[in-house]
Amino acid sequence: MDQVRRNVAEAKVKFPEKQAELLKLLDEMGEDDNPIIAFYKLKD
């Protein structure tokens, strides 16, 4: 999970507010949560 957060934080983005929202979501996720399922739910 740390690698995902690091990649998101270092990425050059067009919409910084969306990046901040994604970083917040990653902070709220537990160690056992599946990020793919969380992103899918976020999309819906």
Biopython code that builds the backbone (N, CA, C, O; Angstrom):
import numpy as np
from Bio.PDB.StructureBuilder import StructureBuilder

atoms = [
    (1, "MET", "N", (0.826, -1.192, 0.000)),
    (1, "MET", "CA", (0.000, 0.000, 0.000)),
    (1, "MET", "C", (0.870, 1.255, 0.000)),
    (1, "MET", "O", (0.503, 2.263, -0.603)),
    (2, "ASP", "N", (2.007, 1.198, 0.666)),
    (2, "ASP", "CA", (2.902, 2.358, 0.704)),
    (2, "ASP", "C", (3.405, 2.719, -0.692)),
    (2, "ASP", "O", (3.561, 3.895, -1.020)),
    (3, "GLN", "N", (3.658, 1.696, -1.509)),
    (3, "GLN", "CA", (4.140, 1.943, -2.874)),
    (3, "GLN", "C", (3.066, 2.646, -3.704)),
    (3, "GLN", "O", (3.379, 3.547, -4.482)),
    (4, "VAL", "N", (1.818, 2.247, -3.546)),
    (4, "VAL", "CA", (0.716, 2.885, -4.275)),
    (4, "VAL", "C", (0.616, 4.349, -3.867)),
    (4, "VAL", "O", (0.490, 5.231, -4.717)),
    (5, "ARG", "N", (0.674, 4.602, -2.568)),
    (5, "ARG", "CA", (0.573, 5.985, -2.077)),
    (5, "ARG", "C", (1.741, 6.833, -2.584)),
    (5, "ARG", "O", (1.557, 7.990, -2.963)),
    (6, "ARG", "N", (2.928, 6.256, -2.589)),
    (6, "ARG", "CA", (4.107, 6.978, -3.061)),
    (6, "ARG", "C", (3.978, 7.307, -4.555)),
    (6, "ARG", "O", (4.328, 8.407, -4.984)),
    (7, "ASN", "N", (3.479, 6.354, -5.337)),
    (7, "ASN", "CA", (3.291, 6.586, -6.768)),
    (7, "ASN", "C", (2.277, 7.693, -7.022)),
    (7, "ASN", "O", (2.486, 8.541, -7.890)),
    (8, "VAL", "N", (1.191, 7.690, -6.276)),
    (8, "VAL", "CA", (0.161, 8.717, -6.441)),
    (8, "VAL", "C", (0.704, 10.081, -6.038)),
    (8, "VAL", "O", (0.453, 11.075, -6.720)),
    (9, "ALA", "N", (1.437, 10.136, -4.949)),
    (9, "ALA", "CA", (1.961, 11.407, -4.453)),
    (9, "ALA", "C", (3.000, 12.004, -5.402)),
    (9, "ALA", "O", (3.102, 13.226, -5.514)),
    (10, "GLU", "N", (3.764, 11.164, -6.078)),
    (10, "GLU", "CA", (4.830, 11.648, -6.955)),
    (10, "GLU", "C", (4.365, 11.910, -8.383)),
    (10, "GLU", "O", (5.106, 12.498, -9.171)),
    (11, "ALA", "N", (3.162, 11.487, -8.729)),
    (11, "ALA", "CA", (2.669, 11.627, -10.100)),
    (11, "ALA", "C", (2.388, 13.089, -10.440)),
    (11, "ALA", "O", (1.946, 13.872, -9.600)),
    (12, "LYS", "N", (2.659, 13.426, -11.693)),
    (12, "LYS", "CA", (2.289, 14.754, -12.192)),
    (12, "LYS", "C", (0.832, 14.659, -12.633)),
    (12, "LYS", "O", (0.481, 13.822, -13.464)),
    (13, "VAL", "N", (-0.004, 15.512, -12.078)),
    (13, "VAL", "CA", (-1.440, 15.394, -12.327)),
    (13, "VAL", "C", (-2.009, 16.662, -12.943)),
    (13, "VAL", "O", (-1.473, 17.759, -12.787)),
    (14, "LYS", "N", (-3.112, 16.468, -13.645)),
    (14, "LYS", "CA", (-3.826, 17.583, -14.256)),
    (14, "LYS", "C", (-4.814, 18.201, -13.275)),
    (14, "LYS", "O", (-5.091, 19.399, -13.330)),
    (15, "PHE", "N", (-5.344, 17.370, -12.374)),
    (15, "PHE", "CA", (-6.358, 17.805, -11.418)),
    (15, "PHE", "C", (-5.880, 17.514, -9.995)),
    (15, "PHE", "O", (-6.145, 16.432, -9.471)),
    (16, "PRO", "N", (-5.184, 18.454, -9.363)),
    (16, "PRO", "CA", (-4.626, 18.207, -8.025)),
    (16, "PRO", "C", (-5.682, 17.914, -6.966)),
    (16, "PRO", "O", (-5.397, 17.214, -5.994)),
    (17, "GLU", "N", (-6.893, 18.436, -7.134)),
    (17, "GLU", "CA", (-7.935, 18.158, -6.144)),
    (17, "GLU", "C", (-8.329, 16.681, -6.168)),
    (17, "GLU", "O", (-8.658, 16.112, -5.128)),
    (18, "LYS", "N", (-8.297, 16.060, -7.344)),
    (18, "LYS", "CA", (-8.593, 14.623, -7.439)),
    (18, "LYS", "C", (-7.460, 13.804, -6.822)),
    (18, "LYS", "O", (-7.704, 12.770, -6.202)),
    (19, "GLN", "N", (-6.234, 14.265, -6.994)),
    (19, "GLN", "CA", (-5.100, 13.586, -6.382)),
    (19, "GLN", "C", (-5.222, 13.639, -4.864)),
    (19, "GLN", "O", (-4.966, 12.646, -4.183)),
    (20, "ALA", "N", (-5.611, 14.788, -4.335)),
    (20, "ALA", "CA", (-5.780, 14.932, -2.887)),
    (20, "ALA", "C", (-6.885, 14.011, -2.386)),
    (20, "ALA", "O", (-6.765, 13.415, -1.316)),
    (21, "GLU", "N", (-7.965, 13.894, -3.163)),
    (21, "GLU", "CA", (-9.068, 13.005, -2.789)),
    (21, "GLU", "C", (-8.601, 11.551, -2.773)),
    (21, "GLU", "O", (-8.966, 10.790, -1.877)),
    (22, "LEU", "N", (-7.804, 11.168, -3.754)),
    (22, "LEU", "CA", (-7.284, 9.805, -3.816)),
    (22, "LEU", "C", (-6.329, 9.532, -2.657)),
    (22, "LEU", "O", (-6.377, 8.456, -2.061)),
    (23, "LEU", "N", (-5.471, 10.482, -2.335)),
    (23, "LEU", "CA", (-4.559, 10.308, -1.198)),
    (23, "LEU", "C", (-5.336, 10.175, 0.108)),
    (23, "LEU", "O", (-4.952, 9.402, 0.986)),
    (24, "LYS", "N", (-6.422, 10.924, 0.238)),
    (24, "LYS", "CA", (-7.267, 10.816, 1.432)),
    (24, "LYS", "C", (-7.883, 9.417, 1.517)),
    (24, "LYS", "O", (-7.918, 8.811, 2.588)),
    (25, "LEU", "N", (-8.366, 8.912, 0.383)),
    (25, "LEU", "CA", (-8.937, 7.562, 0.345)),
    (25, "LEU", "C", (-7.885, 6.533, 0.744)),
    (25, "LEU", "O", (-8.176, 5.614, 1.509)),
    (26, "LEU", "N", (-6.673, 6.679, 0.236)),
    (26, "LEU", "CA", (-5.606, 5.738, 0.578)),
    (26, "LEU", "C", (-5.274, 5.788, 2.064)),
    (26, "LEU", "O", (-4.979, 4.756, 2.668)),
    (27, "ASP", "N", (-5.319, 6.975, 2.658)),
    (27, "ASP", "CA", (-5.054, 7.108, 4.094)),
    (27, "ASP", "C", (-6.117, 6.407, 4.925)),
    (27, "ASP", "O", (-5.821, 5.876, 5.996)),
    (28, "GLU", "N", (-7.359, 6.405, 4.434)),
    (28, "GLU", "CA", (-8.467, 5.801, 5.176)),
    (28, "GLU", "C", (-8.497, 4.283, 5.045)),
    (28, "GLU", "O", (-9.141, 3.604, 5.845)),
    (29, "MET", "N", (-7.808, 3.747, 4.046)),
    (29, "MET", "CA", (-7.835, 2.302, 3.820)),
    (29, "MET", "C", (-6.992, 1.579, 4.857)),
    (29, "MET", "O", (-5.951, 2.071, 5.295)),
    (30, "GLY", "N", (-7.461, 0.412, 5.234)),
    (30, "GLY", "CA", (-6.709, -0.428, 6.152)),
    (30, "GLY", "C", (-5.683, -1.254, 5.407)),
    (30, "GLY", "O", (-5.673, -1.289, 4.176)),
    (31, "GLU", "N", (-4.833, -1.908, 6.144)),
    (31, "GLU", "CA", (-3.771, -2.717, 5.552)),
    (31, "GLU", "C", (-4.333, -3.897, 4.764)),
    (31, "GLU", "O", (-3.723, -4.342, 3.792)),
    (32, "ASP", "N", (-5.498, -4.407, 5.183)),
    (32, "ASP", "CA", (-6.087, -5.579, 4.535)),
    (32, "ASP", "C", (-7.054, -5.226, 3.411)),
    (32, "ASP", "O", (-7.550, -6.125, 2.733)),
    (33, "ASP", "N", (-7.335, -3.944, 3.195)),
    (33, "ASP", "CA", (-8.274, -3.541, 2.148)),
    (33, "ASP", "C", (-7.642, -3.704, 0.768)),
    (33, "ASP", "O", (-6.443, -3.494, 0.583)),
    (34, "ASN", "N", (-8.474, -4.080, -0.185)),
    (34, "ASN", "CA", (-8.026, -4.262, -1.556)),
    (34, "ASN", "C", (-8.197, -2.945, -2.314)),
    (34, "ASN", "O", (-9.330, -2.498, -2.493)),
    (35, "PRO", "N", (-7.112, -2.308, -2.767)),
    (35, "PRO", "CA", (-7.242, -1.004, -3.429)),
    (35, "PRO", "C", (-8.018, -1.061, -4.738)),
    (35, "PRO", "O", (-8.668, -0.082, -5.104)),
    (36, "ILE", "N", (-7.966, -2.175, -5.450)),
    (36, "ILE", "CA", (-8.693, -2.284, -6.721)),
    (36, "ILE", "C", (-10.189, -2.228, -6.473)),
    (36, "ILE", "O", (-10.908, -1.535, -7.192)),
    (37, "ILE", "N", (-10.666, -2.943, -5.474)),
    (37, "ILE", "CA", (-12.094, -2.925, -5.143)),
    (37, "ILE", "C", (-12.501, -1.541, -4.662)),
    (37, "ILE", "O", (-13.582, -1.066, -5.013)),
    (38, "ALA", "N", (-11.675, -0.893, -3.879)),
    (38, "ALA", "CA", (-11.987, 0.449, -3.379)),
    (38, "ALA", "C", (-12.084, 1.444, -4.527)),
    (38, "ALA", "O", (-12.981, 2.287, -4.532)),
    (39, "PHE", "N", (-11.184, 1.366, -5.496)),
    (39, "PHE", "CA", (-11.230, 2.278, -6.641)),
    (39, "PHE", "C", (-12.469, 2.010, -7.486)),
    (39, "PHE", "O", (-13.080, 2.942, -8.011)),
    (40, "TYR", "N", (-12.839, 0.743, -7.617)),
    (40, "TYR", "CA", (-14.043, 0.396, -8.373)),
    (40, "TYR", "C", (-15.278, 0.986, -7.700)),
    (40, "TYR", "O", (-16.150, 1.539, -8.371)),
    (41, "LYS", "N", (-15.353, 0.869, -6.381)),
    (41, "LYS", "CA", (-16.485, 1.434, -5.641)),
    (41, "LYS", "C", (-16.495, 2.951, -5.741)),
    (41, "LYS", "O", (-17.564, 3.558, -5.814)),
    (42, "LEU", "N", (-15.319, 3.575, -5.745)),
    (42, "LEU", "CA", (-15.207, 5.022, -5.864)),
    (42, "LEU", "C", (-15.719, 5.487, -7.228)),
    (42, "LEU", "O", (-16.313, 6.558, -7.347)),
    (43, "LYS", "N", (-15.481, 4.672, -8.246)),
    (43, "LYS", "CA", (-15.906, 5.020, -9.605)),
    (43, "LYS", "C", (-17.423, 5.029, -9.727)),
    (43, "LYS", "O", (-17.976, 5.853, -10.456)),
    (44, "ASP", "N", (-18.105, 4.129, -9.026)),
    (44, "ASP", "CA", (-19.577, 4.023, -9.125)),
    (44, "ASP", "C", (-20.283, 5.140, -8.485)),
    (44, "ASP", "O", (-21.514, 5.178, -8.493)),
]
sb = StructureBuilder()
sb.init_structure("model")
sb.init_model(0)
sb.init_chain("A")
sb.init_seg("    ")
for serial, (resi, resn, name, xyz) in enumerate(atoms, 1):
    if name == "N":
        sb.init_residue(resn, " ", resi, " ")
    sb.init_atom(name, np.array(xyz, "f"), 0.0, 1.0, " ", f" {name:<3s}", serial, name[0])
structure = sb.get_structure()
